[in-house]
Amino acid sequence: MARCWRTIRSYGHRNVQSAAGHPETGQLRIVEFGPLGGDELNPSEAGR
């Protein structure tokens, strides 16, 4: 179990539809679809 935590970038996302790295910074960005609209583009923070 301890080994898998090294591969998890972040957790708690409700409905991830896409993920991509920023071309200049490499920061992971995640697109989540809201249940009634309200879609979000969120930066991923390691450990959150």
Steps between C-alpha positions, in 0.01 A plus 500: 500500500776748584645476148177612331505838680811595302296476177193697613527865402180631660164370616143612569398587146130451432480436123828541313455519125846612396845578634794673336833655589557872449748535210729746679477409869406132481226556761221242471158648424179301535159556337201391709139499378245628751170313546287793376759703312763693688789318335842577647861521389713443810874493557602181676696539821712207613359332809163678487 
